[in-house]
Amino acid sequence: MAENIDTAETQNERVGRHERFRGDYPIVVEGLVNRFGDQTIHDGLDLKVRRGEILGVVGGSGTGKSVLMRSIIGLQMPTEGSIEVFGRSITDADPDEALGIRDRWGVLFQGGALFSTLTVGENVEVPLKQFYPNLSPELMHDIARYKVLLSGLPEEAVNKYPSELSGGMKKRAGLARALSLDPELLFLDEPTAGLDPIGAAAFDQLTLQLKKALGLTVFLITHDLDSLHEICDRVAVLADKKVIAVDTVPNLMELDHEWIQEYFNGPRGRAALTAQALDELRQHMDQPIAAQTIKALDNPRPKKDKT
Ligand SMILES: Nc1ncnc2c1ncn2[C@@H]1O[C@H](COP(=O)(O)OP(=O)(O)OP(=O)(O)O)[C@@H](O)[C@H]1O
């Protein structure tokens, strides 16, 4: 009988597990090494993600952005190094301890990774069934419906199968599933890839709104320069098997590194910057704007004198 008594201790453990993380860095990666055979992907990679930020993660194809994300969420055991999420070690955790953290993040994988034989609502219910099997079916349906609406899908999408959705809707359905457990951390792997510019911009704005409304910390892998300019607080650049810089986009643009210069100051980078600046100007159109300011947008920023 004694084992059925809900002691203060067990209650405290439960409360503790659901308390939100209050530290500065929900993700801390130190000295990460990932090797596949004789291929070294990461070699001494360090990264700290700040609570409440949208951190963009960029790097050339194959630099290990997805492997980094998989390492952080415990799907890829690193060769060396330590990873802490919410102050708890992912690399040393026993399976039970890891489970205590896993229900506090949501992941939108590349392509959505929805179960094709389940409806959108059933997809959203998958994590609920895994982590809260005692919830009533009615409550699960209600939560799924709410998450679908929160992700900007119409209510009728709940009963649709992934094959009946457009690319943008599939991403939103994947997002609804990532939000099913009210996560503190959201991992998005190239969420705007394959979307048209309007769909991509709408998804960016949704991400920003959700971050603000739900107090999320967002780890956003992207190649989308517009997303970096529009919604990222900081951007981490992967190159040379490490994170070579983490900063705001304007600060990164000042760095003297070949890949960073090509990426942010190349034609596409400049176009994204101009678009964002014009967007901001449009929001202040009722105030007088110096013609000079607009002219400056079309001219590259003068480089800082490094001497
Ligand atoms: N399980 C694995 N076994 C062997 N090699 C792997 C494994 N997972 C990833 N790799 C390799 O690690 C490298 C980095 O892959 P990753 O998917 O993280 O790159 P990425 O930076 O996300 O690239 P992209 O921008 O093209 O999506 C690639 O060369 C990939 O082939």
Ligand as a Chemical Component Dictionary entry (heavy atoms), coordinates in Angstrom:
data_LIG
# 
_chem_comp.id                   LIG 
_chem_comp.type                 NON-POLYMER 
_chem_comp.pdbx_formal_charge   0 
_chem_comp.three_letter_code    LIG 
# 
loop_
_chem_comp_atom.comp_id 
_chem_comp_atom.atom_id 
_chem_comp_atom.alt_atom_id 
_chem_comp_atom.type_symbol 
_chem_comp_atom.charge 
_chem_comp_atom.model_Cartn_x 
_chem_comp_atom.model_Cartn_y 
_chem_comp_atom.model_Cartn_z 
_chem_comp_atom.pdbx_ordinal 
LIG N1  N1  N 0 24.489 8.541  -39.402 1  
LIG C1  C1  C 0 25.448 8.961  -40.234 2  
LIG N2  N2  N 0 26.395 8.110  -40.677 3  
LIG C2  C2  C 0 27.372 8.538  -41.493 4  
LIG N3  N3  N 0 27.512 9.799  -41.923 5  
LIG C3  C3  C 0 26.589 10.683 -41.523 6  
LIG C4  C4  C 0 25.517 10.321 -40.647 7  
LIG N4  N4  N 0 24.752 11.420 -40.414 8  
LIG C5  C5  C 0 25.328 12.422 -41.097 9  
LIG N5  N5  N 0 26.430 11.989 -41.754 10 
LIG C6  C6  C 0 27.307 12.836 -42.573 11 
LIG O1  O1  O 0 27.645 13.978 -41.812 12 
LIG C7  C7  C 0 27.783 15.111 -42.671 13 
LIG C8  C8  C 0 26.959 16.260 -42.120 14 
LIG O2  O2  O 0 25.583 15.963 -42.312 15 
LIG P1  P1  P 0 24.426 16.961 -41.914 16 
LIG O3  O3  O 0 23.154 16.365 -42.410 17 
LIG O4  O4  O 0 24.505 17.287 -40.467 18 
LIG O5  O5  O 0 24.810 18.244 -42.750 19 
LIG P2  P2  P 0 24.043 19.616 -42.843 20 
LIG O6  O6  O 0 25.003 20.689 -42.474 21 
LIG O7  O7  O 0 22.777 19.547 -42.097 22 
LIG O8  O8  O 0 23.797 19.651 -44.425 23 
LIG P3  P3  P 0 22.591 20.243 -45.313 24 
LIG O9  O9  O 0 22.687 21.727 -45.193 25 
LIG O10 O10 O 0 22.927 19.760 -46.686 26 
LIG O11 O11 O 0 21.299 19.667 -44.782 27 
LIG C9  C9  C 0 27.396 14.646 -44.063 28 
LIG O12 O12 O 0 28.558 14.398 -44.800 29 
LIG C10 C10 C 0 26.627 13.372 -43.816 30 
LIG O13 O13 O 0 26.761 12.496 -44.896 31 
# 
loop_
_chem_comp_bond.comp_id 
_chem_comp_bond.atom_id_1 
_chem_comp_bond.atom_id_2 
_chem_comp_bond.value_order 
_chem_comp_bond.pdbx_ordinal 
LIG N1  C1  SING 1  
LIG C1  N2  SING 2  
LIG C1  C4  DOUB 3  
LIG N2  C2  DOUB 4  
LIG C2  N3  SING 5  
LIG N3  C3  DOUB 6  
LIG C3  C4  SING 7  
LIG C3  N5  SING 8  
LIG C4  N4  SING 9  
LIG N4  C5  DOUB 10 
LIG C5  N5  SING 11 
LIG N5  C6  SING 12 
LIG C6  O1  SING 13 
LIG C6  C10 SING 14 
LIG O1  C7  SING 15 
LIG C7  C8  SING 16 
LIG C7  C9  SING 17 
LIG C8  O2  SING 18 
LIG O2  P1  SING 19 
LIG P1  O3  DOUB 20 
LIG P1  O4  SING 21 
LIG P1  O5  SING 22 
LIG O5  P2  SING 23 
LIG P2  O6  DOUB 24 
LIG P2  O7  SING 25 
LIG P2  O8  SING 26 
LIG O8  P3  SING 27 
LIG P3  O9  DOUB 28 
LIG P3  O10 SING 29 
LIG P3  O11 SING 30 
LIG C9  O12 SING 31 
LIG C9  C10 SING 32 
LIG C10 O13 SING 33 
# 
